[in-house]
Amino acid sequence: SKVFISKEHESDVMQGLDSFRTTDVLCDVVLFPGDSTERFPVHRVIMASSSDYFKAMFTGGMREQGMTEIKLHGVTKLGLRNIIDFIYTSKVSLDMGNLQDTLEAANFLQVMPVLRFCNQLLCSEVTIENCVEVERIAIDLNLEDFVSQNLSSLLESGLHLLLSARTMAKALSSNSLEGFTEMQLYQIAKDWIDHDAPNRHSSIHTLMRHIRFPLMSPTDLIHISQSGDSLMHTDAACVNLLLEASNYQMMPFMQPGLQTERTQIRSNSTHILALGGVMRQQLVVSRELRLYDEKTEHWRALRPMDVPRYQHGVALINVHMQFTINIVVLGQSTYDTKGKTAIDSAYRYDPRFDKWIQIASLNENRTFFHLSALKGKLYAVGGRNASGEIDTVECYNLKKNEWTFVTNMMEPHYGHAGTVHGDLMYISGGITRDTFQKELWCYDPDTDSWSRRADMMDLRGLHCMCTVGDRLYVMGGNHFRGSSDYDDVLSCEYYSPATNQWTVVAPMPRGQSDVGVTVFNGEVYVVGGYSWNSRCMVDIVQRYDPSKDVWDRVFNVLEPLGGIRACTMTVHLPEGSVDEALYLFF
């Protein structure tokens, strides 16, 4: 059979519906603006398909769902007419005269394309004469990100010099200014103050406290400190900002414990990251760190690890529940299925500078272990090395840059999985004395003690575990088939700490063991690993949606990798093409 596609059909349908609207044919609801009694007959299905506001109103059980006349108190006649015209024709006529009414209506009714058009108009039509009015509109409609999103255009015309201190401060605090260095932002703030120094001198700290001086290069920091005309010298609070930055840069190991709003990464790019693993063909261990760019649907290269790793541990450290600042990896750097080449070295990745920093080594070599970040510290649990299975647990103190032993596990474990919930660490399954386990153990750092919780329903090891809301999910892994062979474990289940019970959920479509796992936008991604049923390493990424209890396969890693690890992190999107990223991988 052949599929025929008509390019005219869609526009013909919309023209017909618009004709019905203008002649009030088949319309099933009448809208009234808040400032007028003028009637706007429309079709519910058309409005609901184009506006989240109307979708909720007409399909969510609200009382308006059964009404034939509806008053919209937050929308003017002019704004409502423009929105309805756009929904039926895909066109809207905008100028500075109707901009505010249209913006208010689009914002109220959640018609996102019109919101974007209005933002573009604000930027393209701004002049010296209307700059203050445009700024007022943006503030009134809670669009203060307008300046940060269009800062480059405002700089070209010099119009940023006419903005208020409030708007400049808001722009300089934004994480969306990825195209600017902190030194450039400092100069922008300085130029704004110098433009009207007598009246703006009092706003120096208001602006400068949003410049992330700790993230500047030492050379730039010294230049500002030694500059004879520096505004920073005239304000005691600004001098403290420079001292804070200097102290921060002189103590790299203590940085995780010295976080402020000025040390967080200036980025809104949160992505899935994958690192390490062993390649299927050559059995060579990878040192690559990559992010998956959802917009381009390609992997992009970040700075590789200094040492290749697989069957390692990855933990994201959230300092004071504010900023995720690094990854720590340990593990094994050469291929060995028995863990005899386990090593003790550890590294921290800093996404702000895309660099790796070696931190204190562990007291014991370990691989096939679990690493968790819990209450500002790291915990390396169990594993194996050349001496065999391990029951020890080590805790890393970020401020002291040292590892110390805490209470051991009840028995040696390797190939187990873990996660954190409610300031407690949970460890599930794994292998003890060549026997797969289904135990669940809970570690309390306040009492330095372990307690046993309800067992999982299935034996499993080399599986993955993660937290979504108040549920602790375990997925995949493998267990014995008979006395000497292995099978994939496709079953999945979650544990509820409140009830101490396990619940079965949808099974994985394909088995994955020794994987990377991460939660991104409330969904679980299981990355790479090994399939015992297929007897090979895999390049698949499977996604689980807890709200729908369904799995799907979403994308692939660049090549099959076992012992890979994954996380979700805010980073700077690397420069360069995808082809360059692919070239760096091989």
Steps between C-alpha positions, in 0.01 A plus 500: 500500500603861450454787740389832354551821696315818416683820586183702447268293720615640834462863393167423329364348822609798708354744248172313516498504881582872502211560260269306733625712792439834332147393403431327835447158342544191723655717773428348841623765743510881515791682664469848654808715578534651844465861380211464254167334423607416145433136407767266356338172381758219469532121483610332823710235328698762305568715807594198715742370237688833489495622861596317820260730685200395290614138495483492880169688500322281245647157583592519868158487661477873577152652528559697178509169313121501484447876457413660167610853599827572683638829631882535488578766759876497439480581129412819309289515185800590285713224647231232468428592138868467409533164674189356334613629161836330548349168609280484190738653243854452639547876453507791741555869428720660766620853561594703805138614524349155558806325642412520869140382453615210282780406739264498796251284312765257373648472847159449664377247242839330462534535123877458480567589133343843550706552816813434294385737224444774758846446644651535154305821441617646829857443392468615139296814572691630801644850446646774713157663502303194615766310696355595838147407387618161370675434829180590690294260288749220558496555877120534520456170318770321701721477191815624670699231320440707186819700558722199569360319197564798274806653665719472189254706294468762773879525527537564127273804523622616841143488632604293801647820645146641535359210701417520869725357771235239577486376142880497461538306824237250387679450168843458662362235737365289214639157417408549134800726426714210381652695213671746733806458721483632854759762404273623220204518738712694748585750226131530404411580861789747525395677177143532629620662823748730321222621266348698788754462780365766741153343508601135462792475740268372772407204276856361471448209739143444374650408163841363593366239741357321194839479326649157568851613588605155632449363147732756339854410401766599756638744242166682466455508876844652551431756226183618674667506840799701380316735265538856622156610378317192624162576652550201725746689722245764595248263658584281801246235403656478153847461650362202690379352170857505369634349823237227482606416144870499587450269799281270293761460227783435745322200658389267217438200727276701729293654220210253535443636850535868405204537267308826455280641224821625335660155470220321315537423133348765272297264288148364458618204290413187696577176321556128540872424533666164441857414592742213474417139426674218316464477121359178356740438213844577641414461871671837542388715792370845404585828667240703312248734664208589275167677520191424297366810326123451482454778244738357241459138614877452502767432759749780569845460651606659827851476643600132528599351833872495578484123545266252325231350726232235503296336773566823686290721725342834417338741745371853466565720799221744581648755738244650740230369261591784263762413243609177337867564451685183413529132433734262678618180334703206626509138378702296251715621209584176319267220395472222756177323591623397845583849623868421551605828337287717730665831589461756777536833317214750485430808291256789510352649185427873507243590232562873538847465350461160329797356686592209727668537839659208682386470860619278785521129422293244685653287771409186307490406132146422389285435196148354458408730792240769560568872546241737649497867594324538833472810721799671339729196514580204278465135595678217315331173592638148463629369168788270420872514427797266464437374855139406428163634614491809725275590791667832587342842451695824458378856549650801322511834680506775239641768729786281622555321167534165673337157512430324828344164580152487650296200614540197273217329319368189673653283226727558200309613191590578142285571196241663725311823427404794715315826526419773751166606645419714803863531624539122497691275259342178373701207359327219311594157370845419372716193547633354826724193496395424142131515590257758360308693765162670530568676829443871555721678753465855632790712627443794737799740500384668823532176699757335270290184501342251259150355524325246283178577316257287299662274239451557129277255318779382266864409542720731296851641467672752272162673481419869543308696761369857513255723684197666339291688753433267792566183302829310485516314169717196424535393137674238294814314598557126482491183706592133468334272251574157634835455670744668265326731253326838524171650386386860464255612766230690313273555799488840669359605835493795735532531876291736711690606816174613663343153482814282478346322201602414144272536197553342158494732197538449124799282402786622282456414129866396478745396768778731617761434770792710625342816362477872548175627647370852548175689552429779251175701500340246731577201276760226547766443233696172498816537291710232328624199693502126428220264400550144621216371284672645190851431633629842398548856611223731382474858377133552582345759730163396643267747672242430767212739569380446861181698444387265221689185604634452147842443341630616166832506319608858438853524358838325496846564637768527234608138539423206730651563843483283810571637846398848383362757744258791456362804678299816434688826533498869409800575278620739232399362162836437329597699193569334168304275269369154572752365247782636714347333803481171313861535389615555856333178610709265288 
